[in-house]
Amino acid sequence: EDTELAACGVRALGEGTLAPERPVLVNASLAADAVRRCEDAGSKETGGAVLGKTIRLPRPLPGTETRVVTILSSLVEDHRHVGMETVFSFSPEGLAEASRISDIRGLGESVLTVFHTHGWSPDCRNCNPNSACPLADCSPSLQDYEMLSLFPSKGTLLPISGRKPGVHGDHPVLQIHAWHGGQLQAIDWRQYHD
């Protein structure tokens, strides 16, 4: 059935642009939380489950070609997920708990995917413009491709927060990756406010 954005808790659209063939809306609180968690974890990777849903609108959003929209609404961390520098592993029990949390919330969400952070240096705060920074950027790694076996659909999204070379500013960024041409590529997305 067609669903209006307001029925999904989307009250207003914020910053960002949408990929015409793959519109993704990300809760502004989720985006801010992912960046904060990256900063707080420093060079150690962290992550968790992403709750959300895929809906069909009565008409496409402006500038898009499809009525199908993915909404990423909330992050759920769990102490059973384990992160170290350049390595992160997800606990199946932690992901199952996130699924139970989505049921308790009663918003029609499910665990759509997982997010994680790549390292950030809280000391230098110069990770983005510093081309010599040894920390991984927010592009998918080989380990990220392996991790996506948890979500084998070609419709799976992968949010990663971390440094982005060439970007000005002293905070990590959040990138959303989607399958395109046989690999994960960063796509445009837009914030929403609930």
C-alpha angles and dihedrals in degrees: 000000000000114000131196118229092237090060087060094052096263104141101164138001117238138183125341141051133261130240102241094225097036113034112192124183118197124196108247089227091054091051093049091045093052091052092045092049090051091052093045093050093051113190091348114093120236136177150142147185124315118219120204146109143240116235140178117231125209088244134007120270114255111284095016132106102210137058091216112099130180115217118198105197113166146008122227117195123191129195089229092070109091126214133182133162107306092351133086130170129189124224114228088213090052091051090048089053090052088054090053089049090053089054092049091050088061095208097122092255129140135187098279098174144320132266131206141175131239115214128291130189111228089185103058097025085196099104098120101053094033106093089187094058106130094211120102116256122232094272118115116269129206088262089055091055090050091048091055088072082087087066106030098177119114084224091066118121125208118205114198126180120200145093121330114200114234096021116122118228138069099254133081119255131225118233126186115212127200135179112270126158093354096307141075113264132177112258134193117264137172132224122235132195122224 
